């Protein structure tokens, strides 16, 4: 079992990565595998795990074939909104990186 999924990773993870990830809990290998198998059985071109995975898949659909008419319409309708959401994430990430970089440079001085 993988009850402590990500525990070893967190012990060796750099501080900047910890800051970017925050309190996010990783998916267990079993849940990811189940999602992948379910997607394969449904003959999905794209298999996304969790909301973040779904949002990323929707925002970057591009030339990939939609899995259904409903998925296609969702991608078309949400593409503009998802671009705004992605930009918000980028601002948060870049702000975190700058902040951590300043802390690290002060620490090294």
C-alpha positions in Angstrom: 0.0 0.0 0.0 1.0 3.6 -0.5 -0.6 5.2 2.6 2.2 7.7 2.8 2.3 8.5 -0.9 4.8 11.3 -1.5 6.4 11.2 2.0 9.9 10.3 0.8 9.5 12.9 -2.0 8.6 15.6 0.6 11.7 14.7 2.7 14.0 15.5 -0.3 12.0 18.2 -2.0 13.7 21.6 -2.4 12.2 24.5 -0.5 11.1 26.3 -3.6 9.3 23.2 -4.8 7.6 22.9 -1.4 6.5 26.6 -1.7 5.1 26.0 -5.2 3.2 22.9 -4.3 1.9 24.2 -1.0 -0.3 21.8 0.9 -1.3 19.7 -2.2 -1.6 16.0 -1.4 -0.4 13.8 -4.3 -2.7 11.2 -5.8 -1.9 7.6 -4.8 -0.5 5.4 -7.5 -3.6 3.2 -7.3 -6.0 6.1 -7.9 -3.9 7.3 -10.9 -3.8 3.8 -12.3 -7.5 3.4 -11.9 -8.1 6.7 -13.7 -5.8 5.7 -16.6 -7.5 2.3 -17.0 -10.9 3.9 -16.9 -9.8 6.3 -19.6 -8.4 3.6 -21.7 -11.6 1.5 -21.4 -13.6 4.5 -22.5 -11.1 5.0 -25.4 -10.2 8.6 -24.3 -7.5 10.3 -26.2 -6.6 12.4 -23.1 -6.8 11.0 -19.5 -6.7 13.7 -16.8 -6.4 13.0 -13.1 -8.1 15.4 -10.7 -9.5 18.9 -11.3 -6.1 20.4 -12.0 -5.4 17.7 -14.6 -8.8 18.3 -16.2 -8.3 22.0 -16.3 -4.9 21.6 -17.9 -6.2 19.2 -20.5 -9.1 21.6 -21.3 -6.9 24.6 -21.5 -4.4 22.8 -23.8 -6.8 20.8 -26.0 -5.4 22.3 -29.2 -5.2 19.7 -31.9 -6.2 16.7 -29.7 -9.4 15.0 -30.7 -12.3 15.6 -28.3 -13.7 12.5 -26.6 -17.3 13.6 -27.2 -19.4 16.4 -28.5 -20.0 17.5 -24.9 -16.2 17.6 -24.2 -15.7 19.6 -27.4 -18.3 22.2 -26.4 -16.9 22.4 -22.9 -13.4 23.0 -24.3 -14.7 25.7 -26.7 -16.8 27.4 -24.0 -14.1 27.3 -21.3 -11.0 28.0 -23.4 -11.1 31.8 -22.8 -11.9 31.4 -19.1 -9.2 28.8 -18.7 -6.6 31.2 -20.2 -7.5 33.7 -17.5 -7.2 31.0 -14.8 -3.8 29.9 -16.2 -2.5 33.4 -16.1 -3.6 33.8 -12.5 -1.7 30.6 -11.7 1.4 31.9 -13.5 1.3 35.1 -11.6 1.1 33.2 -8.3 3.9 30.9 -9.3 6.2 33.6 -10.5 5.5 35.7 -7.3 6.4 32.6 -5.2 9.6 32.0 -7.2 10.7 35.6 -6.9 10.0 35.6 -3.1 11.9 32.3 -2.6 14.7 33.6 -4.7 15.1 36.7 -2.6 15.0 34.7 0.6 17.7 32.3 -0.8 19.9 35.2 -1.9 19.6 36.9 1.5 20.4 33.6 3.2 23.6 33.2 1.1 24.8 36.8 1.8 
